Every structure is written in C-alpha cells, then in structure tokens.
Amino acid sequence: MSNDQKKENIGTFRGLNLGLGTPPLISNARTRSLSAENPTGEKGGGAKWSPDPNNPNLPHSLSAVDLGRGWKVRPFKRVPKGSVATLADISGSGIIQHIWMGTDAPSYRQCILRFYWDDEVAPSVETPLSDFFAIGHDVYTKMSSLVVSVNPTKGMNCYWPMPFRKHCRMTFENDGIADVNVLAYQITYAQSEIPENVGYFHAQWRRSMIDRSRPEHVILESVRGQGHYVGTFLAWTQLSNGWWGEGEMKFFIDGDIEYPTICGTGTEDYFGGAWGFGDTYSTPFQGYHLWIKEQGQVPRHSLYRWHILDPIRFQSDLRVTIQALGWWPSGRYQPLTDDIASVAYWYQSEPHAEFTKFPLRDTRWPR
C-alpha cells in the first residue's frame, strides 16, 4: 500500500469515528445535527424560529414570546395521527452517529421508524419506536448498553453507526389512534466519505405467536448478500407458568438448511446469564433489563445481546431463530406457546432482500 493510500484510509477512518480509539484524531469530517429547531441540519440553521402562538407548527411558541427569536421556540414537533414526519433528508455521504428521541405518544408501538439509504424505495430499518430502542411491551425501563440506552424519563438513545453514500432519509409514522403532541429528537451525523467495504445498517421487527407443534420464533430470514449480524432484542410474553428459556438460539449461515452453523445452549446463556437468570441486569453488550412478574399479569421479559466484538459474519445469506422451551414435571422439555417480538440488527451490502410486510397496528399492541 502506498503512503498516499495509507493517508487516504486514515483520513476516512477519522471521519467515521467508529470507536474509542479515534477521539484524538483530527478529521476533515463536518458535524451536523437535525432537530425540530434545525430540521435541515444546515450550517448556522438552528434556532431561527420567531414566536407565533397562532402557528400550529410552533406549539411551544407561547413560552418564548417574552424572549423572542432564538429562545426555544420550536424544541419539538407535533405528528397528527395517520401522518408521517420526515426527521432526516440528507444528501451526500456521511454517517449517523447518535439519535436521541423523546415523545408523549400514548403507545410507542403505534409509532414506526423507517430509515432509507441512498434513495432506496424499501426501508433498511423498519421497527416500532419502542422496540428499536430495546423498550419491550411498551413498558419503560432504564437500560444502559454501549449502543442503546434508555434514561429517565423515556429518553431514548442510539449509537449504532449508520453510514450512507448518497442520501439518508428517516421517517416517523404516527400509526396510532391519537396525535403525538410532542416529538423531540436530535440526530447527529458526520459529513464524510465512506470506504468501499463499509456495510449499511439494517433493523427489522417481527412478532409471532409460536405453536407447540414447532415452538420457534424466526428473528430474521431471507437475508441475501454479504454482511454481519450485530444484535438481537427480544420482548417475550410468557403464556405458561414456570421456566420459559430453555430454547436454543440458532444461526443458519450461507446455505444452512436443516442444521445451523452456530447453535446456542439456552436462552439465558445467549443473553449472557446462566441458570434461569434470577435477576435483571444491563451491561455494555448483554442485558435482561425487564422482568414483569406481578400477580394477575402474564410474565414479560425484555432482553438484548449486541454482537459488537463478536459479529456473526455471512457471505451470502442468513437465518436466525430461537426456540421456546420449558420443562414438564417429568423432566422433559415442554414446548411452549408464547408471544415473542424481536428486532434483528445487522450490516450488509446493498441491495437487501425485501422485508416481510410490516404488521398492522392492531397486531402490534403489547399483550
């Protein structure tokens, strides 16, 4: 490799800022941020609104009338029911580095996030708002990990790097029965060149009511192309008494049909625990951060596992599943009928295979 090539690669690496080793490096990348106060992210484009209490697009305007232009006139936006708000519409190359969101939506499962890279028609990210940020069952709980954190009160943060080469579009759909009166957000990105071997970020939500005849939830399937799997989030509703997590996590890689290349040893093992958990926890890469076990309610669980240091790499295709098994009193495995929702996170080269049809609102409500 020539010195010029080395310099070019180092310069590109600086712009990406993918890890803790890069903060000291000086970069030619330019930082921009999108919010309700600067919806285009343009340089010097923030805090330009003037108070106008009669303008429905300035719902916070009355609070700023004494101070005038530039003083928190539009810190959030309204998203009426049945409408779609564009959060980002960025031309050129760059990388999303941080997303923060907060909203008064009565149900986060009614809200849908969709991210599109490089003018693609089908989204590469399509999930309910809550599940994208590892909030299961529409139940807020704090969690702290390397790439996703949820802080008091319902402050949602995402640090998954999301590169794009030509264009980035992010939307927020209010598919609910009520208006979202407060949607606050901050999307910070770097304008930078993207290396050829960098993949695109993808995330897909699925939900299934598994059957005893085949107690298996499909987390991801029909992935085509080259890439690597980087994360799993599960929102598991238990519909039987007793232990629910004896099932194995399986990765079918590059042509595997009946038998997987990677097979786990149990649900709690995959999420970094052991012997039935016993308590909740939240760590940089693994977590079991929600366990609802109140009398009169069905048990519910939220779990995450980030494959940041151990990505599951595939060259042509990938399928990911998890079993749902408990125990019969006889000491044999009991096939379960449970309600499982999941988000799969992965990077791959484009184009990606078409996602399954996104579930209708009434099939997304938490049990």
Secondary structure, DSSP 4 states (H G I P E B T S, - for coil): --HHHHHHHHHHHHHH--STT-TTS----EEEEEESSSTT--TT-SS-----TT-TT-TTGGGGTTT-TTSSS-SSEEE-TT-EEEEEEEESSEEEEEEEEEE--S-GGGEEEEEEETT-SS-SEEEEHHHHTT--TT----EE-SSEEEETTTEEEE---EEESSEEEEEEEE-SSS-EEEEEEEEEEEE----TTPPEEEEEEEEEE-BTTB-EEEEEEEEESSEEEEEEEEEEE--SSS----PPEEEEETT--SS-SEE-S-HHHHTT--TT--S-EE-SSEEEEEEE--TTS--EEEEEEE-SSS-EEESSEEEEEEE-EEE-TTSSEEE---EEEEEEEEEEPSSPPPPPPPPPGGGTS--
